[in-house]
């Protein structure tokens, strides 16, 4: 777990606006999934056959990637808050 935290700190240090980037990435993923869902729904309605929900692949992969990004960003924020608390206690 310490290695994951170190990777997260290194990656997020390179991205000063990591939270904004994660929000944009999540919005793009949701938008792409919504478009795919509408296309899938039209295919189902026009053909009359229930097609496999292929749009779920985008939803699942994007969810895992977004979750990992938020997890890494959260560990960075927790470390920053801990450092601020330690600095405050040292006064």
C-alpha positions as CSV (number, residue, x, y, z in Angstrom):
1,X,0.0,0.0,0.0
2,X,2.9,2.3,0.7
3,X,4.1,1.9,-2.9
4,X,0.7,2.8,-4.2
5,X,0.7,5.9,-2.1
6,X,4.1,6.9,-3.3
7,X,3.0,6.4,-7.0
8,X,-0.1,8.5,-6.3
9,X,1.9,11.3,-4.8
10,X,4.4,11.3,-7.7
11,X,1.7,11.2,-10.3
12,X,-0.5,13.8,-8.7
13,X,2.4,16.1,-8.0
14,X,2.8,16.4,-11.7
15,X,-0.8,17.4,-12.1
16,X,-1.5,20.6,-10.2
17,X,-5.2,20.5,-11.0
18,X,-5.7,16.8,-10.6
19,X,-9.2,17.1,-9.2
20,X,-10.3,19.2,-12.2
21,X,-8.7,16.8,-14.6
22,X,-10.4,13.8,-12.9
23,X,-13.8,15.6,-13.1
24,X,-13.3,16.3,-16.8
25,X,-12.3,12.7,-17.5
26,X,-15.3,11.4,-15.6
27,X,-17.6,13.8,-17.5
28,X,-16.2,12.6,-20.8
29,X,-16.6,9.0,-19.8
30,X,-20.2,9.5,-18.7
31,X,-20.9,11.5,-21.9
32,X,-19.4,8.8,-24.1
33,X,-21.3,6.1,-22.3
34,X,-24.6,8.0,-22.6
35,X,-24.0,8.4,-26.4
36,X,-23.3,4.7,-26.7
37,X,-26.4,3.8,-24.6
38,X,-28.6,5.9,-26.9
39,X,-27.1,4.2,-30.0
40,X,-27.6,0.8,-28.4
41,X,-31.2,1.7,-27.5
42,X,-31.9,2.8,-31.0
43,X,-30.5,-0.4,-32.4
44,X,-32.7,-2.4,-30.0
45,X,-35.8,-0.4,-30.9
46,X,-35.2,-0.5,-34.6
47,X,-34.2,-4.1,-34.9
48,X,-36.6,-5.5,-32.3
49,X,-33.9,-7.7,-30.9
50,X,-32.3,-7.3,-27.5
51,X,-28.6,-6.7,-28.4
52,X,-25.9,-7.3,-25.8
53,X,-25.2,-4.2,-23.8
54,X,-21.8,-3.4,-25.3
55,X,-21.9,0.1,-23.9
56,X,-21.2,-1.4,-20.4
57,X,-17.6,-2.1,-21.3
58,X,-17.0,1.7,-21.5
59,X,-18.9,2.3,-18.3
60,X,-16.9,-0.4,-16.4
61,X,-13.5,0.5,-17.7
62,X,-14.1,4.2,-17.2
63,X,-15.4,3.6,-13.7
64,X,-12.3,1.6,-12.7
65,X,-10.0,4.2,-14.1
66,X,-11.9,7.1,-12.5
67,X,-12.0,5.2,-9.2
68,X,-8.2,4.6,-9.3
69,X,-7.6,8.3,-10.1
70,X,-9.9,9.4,-7.2
71,X,-8.2,6.9,-4.9
72,X,-4.7,8.2,-5.8
73,X,-5.9,11.8,-5.5
74,X,-7.5,11.1,-2.1
75,X,-4.3,9.6,-0.7
76,X,-2.4,12.7,-1.9
77,X,-5.0,15.0,-0.2
78,X,-4.8,13.0,3.0
79,X,-1.0,13.2,3.0
80,X,-1.2,17.0,2.4
81,X,-3.7,17.4,5.3
82,X,-1.5,15.3,7.6
83,X,1.5,17.4,6.7
84,X,-0.5,20.6,7.5
85,X,-1.7,19.1,10.8
86,X,1.9,18.1,11.7
87,X,3.1,21.6,10.9
88,X,0.4,23.1,13.0
89,X,1.3,20.8,16.0
90,X,4.9,21.7,15.7
91,X,4.2,25.4,16.4
